[in-house]
């Protein structure tokens, strides 16, 4: 049975770029747009054309070059914004105008200084104008999750009548929680005409309370069929829902989420790395899916399990997201098995007594420094008088400056032993370095 498709709307080049330090020029946006196309996203929100000539040029050039995905431009619910957006988008094979207007009372009173009635009228008129220019029109009621639900449904019904084909529900300030957003989505699906019958319900979650991805998944469960997200989770303040986390949650937990996306997951890590290179903003090491430590193992118990079968401690293979391989990091938490295997890669062979001796020295050293490198291991080997055999050692790994695991994803204990590392006891590493 075919699974329902979730549209992945990437806003890295628009909302993501609004993250402090993440501004991009035209050439950088073009480069990332090509990679997002390779990644397989369905919609690329290329920018906010009214914001600057540079943003207009970026949207225009991306619209002219990238032909497979929908190319989207953002516009306030104002004629000059909408016309400017269309000017940038009209060369696209699949253009979309994305119109937004705040609907919460706090925004209406303090920011826009308009009544609810004026808000509804402005939204409807803006969508009519956008629809006269472009067949694919999306509407976002800014700060939707703090908007009165009855008024929100009135606005949504008005913009659908005016021609909106996608209704995006933004949690603009990251205030909602999964249960509340799910309930809101179900109410909208029940009370707004056309949802599920030509009108797509979408979600756009911010991460101020750390729940952007959880909220996005709750919205999907409640009927959203488009998720707006950004690579590395970049965006205003605490950022947007991280695209890589949304995609892999749907993929890995397909038992809970019976949906599919068009994303080529093997391109996630390369896309993340390109974004970091372009913006100069590094990904936090413990970032899910694509962080430096996402497939790194330091504890002896974990390393022992990884050597025997990676499935013991990894629910995703690194290759499935484009990471070259898992790593066993040599530090004070490492076990004898990982240490012994790294020495074998460096060309050393130790008997049990020698390995016991060198492991004790290794732990003493690792207590003093954060990470033990290959040059440290060679010095320890010299201390016990060990010499390498004549065979040329395996090349030292370059990825992440740590021990690269060379086994396939489902290696058995027998295969690990056949690789040349003898296990003297099934729980040996539980006594060493844990």
RODO-2510 file (C-alpha; in nm, 4 decimals, decimal comma):
residues 434
     n   res          X          Y          Z
     1     x     0,0000     0,0000     0,0000
     2     x     0,1382     0,3394    -0,1040
     3     x     0,2274     0,5751     0,1781
     4     x     0,1034     0,9329     0,1884
     5     x     0,3639     1,1873     0,0838
     6     x     0,4766     1,4632     0,3210
     7     x     0,5863     1,7740     0,1332
     8     x     0,9209     1,8989     0,2629
     9     x     0,9302     2,2788     0,2387
    10     x     1,2847     2,4029     0,2947
    11     x     1,3173     2,7548     0,4332
    12     x     1,6950     2,7532     0,4902
    13     x     1,7446     3,0310     0,2341
    14     x     1,4714     3,2512     0,3816
    15     x     1,3891     3,1964     0,7500
    16     x     1,7189     3,0165     0,8029
    17     x     1,9107     3,3114     0,6641
    18     x     1,7460     3,5318     0,9278
    19     x     1,9526     3,3498     1,1914
    20     x     2,2226     3,5889     1,3191
    21     x     2,5453     3,5297     1,1280
    22     x     2,3806     3,3229     0,8536
    23     x     2,3250     3,5893     0,5879
    24     x     2,4090     3,4689     0,2347
    25     x     2,4846     3,6451    -0,0914
    26     x     2,3363     3,5559    -0,4306
    27     x     2,6115     3,3119    -0,5310
    28     x     2,5954     3,1326    -0,1958
    29     x     2,2183     3,0992    -0,2176
    30     x     2,2479     2,9603    -0,5704
    31     x     2,5030     2,7037    -0,4577
    32     x     2,2857     2,5899    -0,1677
    33     x     1,9753     2,5804    -0,3877
    34     x     2,1491     2,3349    -0,6201
    35     x     2,2336     2,1150    -0,3218
    36     x     1,8759     2,1377    -0,1893
    37     x     1,7620     2,0204    -0,5320
    38     x     1,9982     1,7221    -0,5056
    39     x     1,8639     1,6598    -0,1562
    40     x     1,5168     1,6223    -0,3044
    41     x     1,3159     1,8809    -0,1120
    42     x     0,9774     1,9601    -0,2647
    43     x     0,9739     2,3372    -0,2070
    44     x     1,2639     2,5819    -0,1812
    45     x     1,1714     2,9115    -0,0180
    46     x     1,4450     3,1113    -0,1868
    47     x     1,4008     3,4437    -0,0092
    48     x     1,1988     3,7559     0,0633
    49     x     1,2175     3,9566    -0,2625
    50     x     1,0976     4,2900    -0,1183
    51     x     1,3682     4,2813     0,1522
    52     x     1,6572     4,3863    -0,0740
    53     x     1,7806     4,3873    -0,4320
    54     x     2,0149     4,1041    -0,3373
    55     x     1,7288     3,8875    -0,2142
    56     x     1,5239     3,9694    -0,5249
    57     x     1,8172     3,8711    -0,7477
    58     x     1,8740     3,5490    -0,5525
    59     x     1,5108     3,4404    -0,5852
    60     x     1,5051     3,5372    -0,9525
    61     x     1,8251     3,3466    -1,0377
    62     x     1,7203     3,0364    -0,8430
    63     x     1,3777     3,0453    -1,0115
    64     x     1,5454     3,0572    -1,3524
    65     x     1,7933     2,7752    -1,2828
    66     x     1,6299     2,5206    -1,0506
    67     x     1,3406     2,3590    -1,2371
    68     x     1,2284     2,0470    -1,0452
    69     x     1,1094     2,1773    -0,7041
    70     x     0,8601     2,4535    -0,6383
    71     x     1,0433     2,7861    -0,5929
    72     x     0,8746     3,0075    -0,3367
    73     x     0,9093     3,3740    -0,2446
    74     x     0,7771     3,5348     0,0738
    75     x     0,5575     3,8452     0,0776
    76     x     0,3721     4,0468     0,3369
    77     x    -0,0010     4,0882     0,2724
    78     x     0,0699     4,4091     0,0830
    79     x     0,0388     4,4770    -0,2920
    80     x     0,3976     4,5992    -0,3361
    81     x     0,5376     4,2860    -0,1659
    82     x     0,3242     4,0495    -0,3703
    83     x     0,4064     4,2188    -0,7003
    84     x     0,7776     4,2224    -0,6128
    85     x     0,7659     3,8521    -0,5246
    86     x     0,5991     3,7718    -0,8556
    87     x     0,8591     3,9751    -1,0411
    88     x     1,1286     3,7487    -0,8963
    89     x     0,9317     3,4245    -0,9398
    90     x     0,7663     3,4537    -1,2782
    91     x     1,0526     3,2776    -1,4568
    92     x     1,0175     2,9668    -1,2394
    93     x     0,8899     2,6383    -1,3782
    94     x     0,6828     2,5949    -1,0607
    95     x     0,6421     2,9294    -0,8778
    96     x     0,4670     2,9878    -0,5436
    97     x     0,3858     3,3134    -0,3675
    98     x     0,3844     3,2785     0,0127
    99     x     0,1790     3,5540     0,1776
   100     x     0,1777     3,6125     0,5523
   101     x    -0,0130     3,8342     0,7932
   102     x    -0,0210     3,8273     1,1725
   103     x    -0,3522     3,7214     1,3286
   104     x    -0,2923     3,7088     1,7055
   105     x    -0,4424     3,9895     1,9113
   106     x    -0,1045     4,0877     2,0533
   107     x     0,0349     4,1366     1,7001
   108     x    -0,2768     4,3121     1,5741
   109     x    -0,2830     4,5544     1,8674
   110     x     0,0838     4,6342     1,9196
   111     x     0,2567     4,5662     1,5869
   112     x     0,0033     4,6216     1,3093
   113     x    -0,2426     4,8397     1,5031
   114     x    -0,5409     4,7064     1,3112
   115     x    -0,8678     4,5375     1,4072
   116     x    -0,9575     4,1761     1,3450
   117     x    -1,1984     4,2887     1,0742
   118     x    -0,9238     4,4812     0,8946
   119     x    -0,6903     4,1825     0,9281
   120     x    -0,9413     3,9476     0,7639
   121     x    -1,0058     4,1926     0,4819
   122     x    -0,6348     4,2532     0,4202
   123     x    -0,5601     3,8802     0,4127
   124     x    -0,8415     3,8098     0,1667
   125     x    -0,7429     4,0966    -0,0653
   126     x    -0,3762     3,9956    -0,0594
   127     x    -0,4549     3,6378    -0,1577
   128     x    -0,6827     3,7562    -0,4394
   129     x    -0,3980     3,9645    -0,5794
   130     x    -0,1459     3,6819    -0,5432
   131     x    -0,3872     3,4387    -0,7101
   132     x    -0,4317     3,6735    -1,0060
   133     x    -0,0565     3,6412    -1,0665
   134     x     0,0259     3,2842    -0,9610
   135     x    -0,1800     2,9671    -0,9353
   136     x     0,0127     2,8303    -0,6362
   137     x    -0,0494     3,0554    -0,3344
   138     x     0,0319     2,9818     0,0287
   139     x    -0,0987     3,1771     0,3274
   140     x     0,0532     3,1914     0,6758
   141     x    -0,1320     3,3519     0,9699
   142     x     0,1715     3,4713     1,1653
   143     x     0,1630     3,3787     1,5366
   144     x    -0,1189     3,1335     1,4638
   145     x    -0,0646     2,9329     1,7807
   146     x    -0,1462     3,2404     1,9937
   147     x    -0,4468     3,3355     1,7820
   148     x    -0,8090     3,2860     1,8907
   149     x    -0,9127     2,9637     1,7168
   150     x    -1,2490     3,0980     1,5982
   151     x    -1,0929     3,4044     1,4394
   152     x    -0,8136     3,1921     1,2934
   153     x    -1,0646     2,9651     1,1191
   154     x    -1,2533     3,2699     0,9871
   155     x    -0,9335     3,4061     0,8304
   156     x    -0,8389     3,0684     0,6852
   157     x    -1,1804     3,0202     0,5311
   158     x    -1,1597     3,3685     0,3776
   159     x    -0,8188     3,3070     0,2164
   160     x    -0,9238     2,9664     0,0835
   161     x    -1,2238     3,1325    -0,0789
   162     x    -0,9845     3,3900    -0,2265
   163     x    -0,7649     3,1184    -0,3774
   164     x    -0,5038     2,9962    -0,1251
   165     x    -0,3979     2,6377    -0,1947
   166     x    -0,1713     2,5849     0,1087
   167     x    -0,2550     2,6916     0,4646
   168     x     0,0576     2,7079     0,6763
   169     x     0,0139     2,7229     1,0550
   170     x     0,3224     2,8882     1,2068
   171     x     0,4249     2,8543     1,5684
   172     x     0,6092     3,1796     1,5176
   173     x     0,7476     3,2182     1,8696
   174     x     0,7895     2,8501     1,9570
   175     x     0,5159     2,8662     2,2194
   176     x     0,3014     2,5616     2,1477
   177     x     0,3372     2,2005     2,2625
   178     x     0,2560     1,8866     2,0619
   179     x    -0,0851     1,8196     2,2166
   180     x    -0,2017     2,1783     2,1649
   181     x    -0,0780     2,2004     1,8063
   182     x    -0,2323     1,8638     1,7228
   183     x    -0,5676     1,9790     1,8586
   184     x    -0,5438     2,3066     1,6626
   185     x    -0,4646     2,1213     1,3396
   186     x    -0,7578     1,8843     1,3831
   187     x    -0,9927     2,1770     1,4504
   188     x    -0,8721     2,3575     1,1372
   189     x    -0,9116     2,0417     0,9284
   190     x    -1,2706     2,0080     1,0483
   191     x    -1,3752     2,3737     1,0205
   192     x    -1,1901     2,5119     0,7184
   193     x    -1,3314     2,4333     0,3759
   194     x    -1,1132     2,2422     0,1329
   195     x    -0,8523     2,1059     0,3736
   196     x    -0,7645     1,7599     0,2486
   197     x    -0,9562     1,8246    -0,0733
   198     x    -0,7208     2,0398    -0,2746
   199     x    -0,6031     2,2593     0,0116
   200     x    -0,2863     2,1425     0,1880
   201     x    -0,2416     2,1960     0,5619
   202     x     0,1153     2,2868     0,6595
   203     x     0,3153     2,3535     0,9750
   204     x     0,6100     2,5823     1,0514
   205     x     0,7532     2,5402     1,4023
   206     x     1,0169     2,7379     1,5895
   207     x     1,2376     2,5888     1,8556
   208     x     1,2195     2,8365     2,1443
   209     x     1,1131     2,5628     2,3880
   210     x     1,3103     2,2903     2,2097
   211     x     0,9983     2,1276     2,0640
   212     x     1,0006     2,2322     1,6982
   213     x     1,0507     1,8818     1,5612
   214     x     0,8105     1,7194     1,8100
   215     x     0,5485     1,9824     1,7268
   216     x     0,5988     1,9283     1,3536
   217     x     0,5474     1,5537     1,3913
   218     x     0,2363     1,6124     1,6031
   219     x     0,1023     1,8348     1,3249
   220     x     0,1649     1,5588     1,0707
   221     x    -0,0252     1,3117     1,2884
   222     x    -0,3132     1,5611     1,3028
   223     x    -0,3351     1,6112     0,9261
   224     x    -0,0540     1,8407     0,8100
   225     x     0,0904     1,7229     0,4805
   226     x     0,3616     1,9862     0,4458
   227     x     0,6391     2,0544     0,6970
   228     x     0,8414     2,3739     0,6783
   229     x     1,1922     2,3258     0,8139
   230     x     1,5565     2,4237     0,7688
   231     x     1,8911     2,2473     0,7384
   232     x     2,0744     2,2354     1,0728
   233     x     1,7617     2,3871     1,2302
   234     x     1,8827     2,7414     1,1605
   235     x     1,6388     3,0318     1,1785
   236     x     1,5152     3,3200     1,3914
   237     x     1,6181     3,3073     1,7601
   238     x     1,6408     2,9376     1,8581
   239     x     1,5811     2,8281     1,4999
   240     x     1,3335     2,6221     1,2992
   241     x     1,2477     2,2547     1,3019
   242     x     1,5591     2,0771     1,1718
   243     x     1,4895     1,9237     0,8311
   244     x     1,7260     1,6316     0,8887
   245     x     1,5541     1,5401     1,2157
   246     x     1,2021     1,5580     1,0715
   247     x     1,2969     1,3474     0,7696
   248     x     1,4825     1,0789     0,9640
   249     x     1,2148     1,0574     1,2346
   250     x     0,9588     0,9854     0,9629
   251     x     1,1934     0,7337     0,7997
   252     x     1,3225     0,5476     1,1046
   253     x     0,9885     0,5398     1,2876
   254     x     0,7745     0,4517     0,9889
   255     x     0,5822     0,2216     1,2243
   256     x     0,4500     0,5347     1,3952
   257     x     0,4461     0,7666     1,0941
   258     x     0,3139     0,5851     0,7836
   259     x     0,4340     0,8528     0,5430
   260     x     0,7158     0,9098     0,2982
   261     x     0,9176     1,2050     0,1721
   262     x     1,1128     1,2619    -0,1452
   263     x     1,4308     1,3501     0,0422
   264     x     1,7481     1,1604    -0,0511
   265     x     1,8704     1,1007     0,3020
   266     x     2,2282     1,0273     0,1919
   267     x     2,2525     1,3965     0,0975
   268     x     2,1683     1,5233     0,4480
   269     x     2,5230     1,5357     0,5842
   270     x     2,6758     1,6877     0,2680
   271     x     2,4038     1,9558     0,2707
   272     x     2,4659     2,0302     0,6377
   273     x     2,8389     2,0582     0,5788
   274     x     2,7893     2,2895     0,2811
   275     x     2,5635     2,5178     0,4847
   276     x     2,8199     2,5357     0,7653
   277     x     3,0921     2,6155     0,5143
   278     x     2,8869     2,8907     0,3480
   279     x     2,7705     3,0583     0,6703
   280     x     3,0729     2,9882     0,8880
   281     x     2,8358     2,8674     1,1615
   282     x     2,9379     2,5277     1,2947
   283     x     2,6905     2,2569     1,3930
   284     x     2,6903     2,1728     1,7640
   285     x     2,8767     1,8414     1,8134
   286     x     2,5830     1,6586     1,9726
   287     x     2,3333     1,7699     1,7062
   288     x     2,1049     1,4809     1,6106
   289     x     2,1636     1,3119     1,2738
   290     x     2,4476     1,5310     1,1430
   291     x     2,6495     1,6457     1,4477
   292     x     3,0155     1,5522     1,4915
   293     x     2,9264     1,3132     1,7730
   294     x     2,6061     1,1673     1,6256
   295     x     2,7918     0,8490     1,5240
   296     x     3,0864     0,8708     1,7652
   297     x     3,1227     0,6301     2,0582
   298     x     3,3472     0,6882     2,3587
   299     x     3,2347     0,4568     2,6417
   300     x     3,4014     0,1172     2,6569
   301     x     3,0688    -0,0675     2,6831
   302     x     2,9401     0,1091     2,3734
   303     x     3,2602     0,0554     2,1768
   304     x     3,2586    -0,3134     2,2614
   305     x     2,9006    -0,3413     2,1391
   306     x     2,9803    -0,1495     1,8205
   307     x     3,2706    -0,3816     1,7401
   308     x     3,0472    -0,6853     1,7850
   309     x     2,7396    -0,5449     1,6088
   310     x     2,6727    -0,1747     1,5342
   311     x     2,2998    -0,2284     1,5850
   312     x     2,3658    -0,2487     1,9585
   313     x     2,4134     0,1289     1,9787
   314     x     2,3099     0,2819     1,6456
   315     x     1,9518     0,3076     1,5201
   316     x     2,0625     0,4768     1,1966
   317     x     2,3566     0,3732     0,9808
   318     x     2,5890     0,6693     0,9229
   319     x     2,5940     0,5973     0,5503
   320     x     2,2152     0,6423     0,5309
   321     x     2,2578     1,0147     0,6049
   322     x     2,5836     1,0575     0,4134
   323     x     2,8277     1,0324     0,7049
   324     x     3,1347     0,8311     0,5945
   325     x     3,1416     0,6023     0,8976
   326     x     3,0979     0,5662     1,2716
   327     x     3,3914     0,6510     1,4961
   328     x     3,5221     0,5018     1,8163
   329     x     3,6841     0,7919     1,9992
   330     x     3,9818     0,7034     2,2148
   331     x     3,9432     0,8701     2,5537
   332     x     3,9375     0,7720     2,9221
   333     x     3,6023     0,5948     2,8738
   334     x     3,7321     0,3655     2,5976
   335     x     3,7751    -0,0080     2,6432
   336     x     4,0512    -0,2530     2,5590
   337     x     3,8795    -0,3769     2,2443
   338     x     3,8748    -0,0352     2,0799
   339     x     4,2322     0,0373     2,1890
   340     x     4,3551    -0,2995     2,0659
   341     x     4,1874    -0,2571     1,7305
   342     x     4,3331     0,0885     1,6764
   343     x     4,6805    -0,0466     1,7514
   344     x     4,6232    -0,3209     1,4961
   345     x     4,5345    -0,0554     1,2385
   346     x     4,8602     0,1198     1,3232
   347     x     5,0471    -0,2063     1,2606
   348     x     5,1090    -0,3298     1,6170
   349     x     5,0436    -0,6773     1,7549
   350     x     5,0232    -0,7269     2,1345
   351     x     4,9790    -1,0357     2,3414
   352     x     4,7360    -1,0204     2,6318
   353     x     4,9967    -0,9160     2,8893
   354     x     5,1257    -0,6348     2,6689
   355     x     4,7728    -0,5111     2,5995
   356     x     4,6973    -0,5117     2,9736
   357     x     5,0117    -0,3071     3,0365
   358     x     4,9543    -0,0568     2,7586
   359     x     4,5871    -0,0195     2,8488
   360     x     4,6747     0,0835     3,2064
   361     x     4,9180     0,3426     3,0689
   362     x     4,6555     0,4593     2,8209
   363     x     4,3979     0,5205     3,0973
   364     x     4,6502     0,7221     3,2999
   365     x     4,7248     0,9371     2,9958
   366     x     4,3584     0,9713     2,8968
   367     x     4,2799     1,1029     3,2445
   368     x     4,5089     1,3965     3,1710
   369     x     4,4093     1,4856     2,8117
   370     x     4,0701     1,5045     2,6374
   371     x     4,1498     1,2807     2,3416
   372     x     4,4314     1,0376     2,2762
   373     x     4,5738     1,0658     1,9235
   374     x     4,7836     0,8235     1,7202
   375     x     5,1120     0,9925     1,8131
   376     x     5,0277     0,9325     2,1808
   377     x     4,9616     0,5643     2,1120
   378     x     5,2975     0,5262     1,9398
   379     x     5,4734     0,6809     2,2409
   380     x     5,2946     0,4390     2,4750
   381     x     5,4026     0,1476     2,2565
   382     x     5,7630     0,2651     2,2805
   383     x     5,7371     0,2779     2,6593
   384     x     5,6662    -0,0948     2,6762
   385     x     5,9288    -0,1711     2,4127
   386     x     5,6810    -0,2793     2,1480
   387     x     5,7859    -0,2739     1,7861
   388     x     5,5715    -0,2831     1,4774
   389     x     5,6080    -0,5799     1,2431
   390     x     5,7428    -0,5171     0,8956
   391     x     5,3999    -0,4877     0,7350
   392     x     5,2877    -0,1403     0,6396
   393     x     5,0216    -0,0187     0,8827
   394     x     4,6781     0,0882     0,7725
   395     x     4,6484     0,4556     0,6902
   396     x     4,5656     0,6777     0,9816
   397     x     4,2078     0,7993     0,9625
   398     x     4,1380     1,1593     0,8756
   399     x     3,7626     1,1823     0,9395
   400     x     3,7036     1,3471     1,2779
   401     x     4,0608     1,2611     1,3891
   402     x     3,9400     0,9457     1,5536
   403     x     3,9247     0,5714     1,5090
   404     x     3,7113     0,4802     1,2094
   405     x     3,5013     0,1669     1,2410
   406     x     3,5493    -0,0362     0,9247
   407     x     3,2705    -0,2872     0,9678
   408     x     2,9433    -0,2996     0,7773
   409     x     2,6202    -0,2029     0,9509
   410     x     2,5199    -0,5542     1,0595
   411     x     2,8527    -0,7151     1,1393
   412     x     2,8376    -1,0269     1,3554
   413     x     3,0677    -1,1174     1,6444
   414     x     3,2227    -1,3852     1,4246
   415     x     3,3106    -1,1293     1,1587
   416     x     3,4672    -0,9020     1,4203
   417     x     3,6845    -1,1869     1,5476
   418     x     3,7780    -1,2803     1,1903
   419     x     3,8956    -0,9218     1,1429
   420     x     4,1795    -1,0038     1,3792
   421     x     4,0714    -0,8917     1,7248
   422     x     4,0446    -1,1680     1,9833
   423     x     3,7833    -1,1288     2,2572
   424     x     3,9120    -1,2855     2,5786
   425     x     3,5791    -1,2554     2,7558
   426     x     3,2367    -1,1419     2,6510
   427     x     3,2181    -0,8760     2,9232
   428     x     3,5846    -0,7864     2,9401
   429     x     3,5337    -0,4223     2,8471
   430     x     3,2752    -0,3865     3,1207
   431     x     3,5690    -0,4113     3,3622
   432     x     3,7998    -0,1814     3,1714
   433     x     3,7564     0,1895     3,1194
   434     x     3,3882     0,2109     3,2164
***
